[in-house]
Amino acid sequence: MARRAVLLFIGKTAMLFLSLVFALLSPRILGPRGVGFYSFLYAVVFTVGNLIDVGAAMLLRRYIPDLLTRNVSQVWPLIRRSLFIKGYVIVVLFIGIPFVDDTWMYVLALFAGLASSLGMTSMAVLYAGGALRAYALEPAVMVGLRAGLVLSLGYLLGRQGIAAGIVATPVIVLSIFGFLAWRLIPKHTAVLHGGYWQYLRFGLVSYIADLAFVLSNRVAIILARHAIDDMAEIGFLGYAFMIYLMARHLTFVIGETSIPSIVRYYACSEHSQFRRTMMHVWRYSNILVFAAGCIIATYADPLIGIMADETFLQSSKLTVYLIPALIAGTLMLCLRIPLFARERSSRLLIAHGGSLILFIGSVFALHRILGESFAATHIALSFSGASIAGLVLMAINSGTGIPFRKLALASLKPAIAGCCTYLLFSAIRPGNHLLALVTAPGALAVYLLLLFLLRGMEWRDWDRALALLGKKPLKDNGI
């Protein structure tokens, strides 16, 4: 378990670093319109790839390890059937070609989406087959290769180069890691016993819930393309979502690498100890995520001014509008732990599905009222509002046994400390971007001091947090 966590941490950190490099270079090389075109086309490819997958990656990760020990002859028939399902879906999507305006982009998106979906399958096989190094490395290779191809080809060929980079990346990655995955598969000609549906139906609700959560930010860019004619405006919004996703990955790195051990602890804990542990995890998550939100909100202007240039300063306001979504999304990850541990996927679907439906509905309603005016702003605000609504739905239906009122009160003190710190340092922040960032440690120190004064944090909280991650006996650590 420790080796797996370390490999995942290294892979996620490398992916985050390469994403940061792309965020630093893309505004200067591609410009606002280039970033807008990249954001839109990649959002379409990402969405198509996840739709074509139809839960296969999740299904294979879950069942292949069991089949390898219980009935190895069923591994290849299960993978083969999942590939056939992808073929059926892509045929259905190709039927839509006559009904789209931009045929070549639609075909490119389908081709790249299929390669991306097959890449998800290869990752699932690598994970299930125990090839953890390749599994941890594949996402980082994907991000780095896409950044290199998009930036170089985009600089030389413009939009055609950006499209070529987006399409070529999953194909190249699939040719490398797909070969590694193919070598791990035990080849048998047996027939799949019981049919594909018996495997899929157990995880179908989880797949739909995760799909709604993963695609929400990509749907925002696709909706922006239909609401905004100016590709530069989409570029500003796309860059704000790029910053948002990097911040979300940063907050998820620790959570995603520590969750497997915590899930096992939750699954075997008695109810009273489970509730106490859940309450501490919730408190620590709030402390961390409000600290991140406070720093990003305070220093969005100098951060984007240094990362991009003055042209993209409009993205800083949009980034601030997305901070509630960042906070809500991270806290939803915290509440997903007990739901996964106790297999209550329907509650995940209610939260994520309800949030996505509310977001799409609010975007269309506001666009009908306001037209293209402030379209990027109302999309960002709608996204944050829908994320908060999803968090509330998940908190109410979390299955933790903790009243919603207690969860809300535990979030109140970090929120007050974060807002006060933001107001103070926004007023005294120097105009020079580099000098402004120098004051960031001071803002973090003030935030923690306010938390102590509000009694939202104690000195022994550090030991408690280490106890949770270290799986030590919690009763010996004051929890």
Sequence and secondary structure as in RCSB ss.txt:
>XXXX:A:sequence
MARRAVLLFIGKTAMLFLSLVFALLSPRILGPRGVGFYSFLYAVVFTVGNLIDVGAAMLLRRYIPDLLTRNVSQV
WPLIRRSLFIKGYVIVVLFIGIPFVDDTWMYVLALFAGLASSLGMTSMAVLYAGGALRAYALEPAVMVGLRAGLV
LSLGYLLGRQGIAAGIVATPVIVLSIFGFLAWRLIPKHTAVLHGGYWQYLRFGLVSYIADLAFVLSNRVAIILAR
HAIDDMAEIGFLGYAFMIYLMARHLTFVIGETSIPSIVRYYACSEHSQFRRTMMHVWRYSNILVFAAGCIIATYA
DPLIGIMADETFLQSSKLTVYLIPALIAGTLMLCLRIPLFARERSSRLLIAHGGSLILFIGSVFALHRILGESFA
ATHIALSFSGASIAGLVLMAINSGTGIPFRKLALASLKPAIAGCCTYLLFSAIRPGNHLLALVTAPGALAVYLLL
LFLLRGMEWRDWDRALALLGKKPLKDNGI
>XXXX:A:secstr
 HHHHHHHHHHHHHHHHHHHHHHHHHHHHHHHHHHHHHHHHHHHHHHHHHHHHTTHHHHHHHHHHHHHHH GGGH
HHHHHHHHHHHHHHHHHHHTTGGG S HHHHHHHHHHHHHHHHHHHHHHHHHHTT HHHHHHHHHHHHHHHHHHH
HHHHHHHTHHHHHHHHHHHHHHHHHHHHHHHHHHS       TT SHHHHHHHHHHHHHHHHHHHHHHHHHHHHH
HH   HHHHHHHHHHHHHHHHHHHHHHHHHHHHHHHHHHHHHHS HHHHHHHHHHHHHHHHHHHHHHHHHHHHTH
HHHHHHHS GGGGHHHHHHHHTHHHHHHHHHHHHHHHHHHHTT HHHHHHHHHHHHHHHHHHHHHHHHHHTTTTH
HHHHHHHHHHHHHHHHHHHHHT  SS  HHHHHHHHHHHHHHHHHHHHHHHHH  SSHHHHHHTHHHHHHHHHHH
HHHTTS  TTHHHHHHHHHHT  GGGGT 
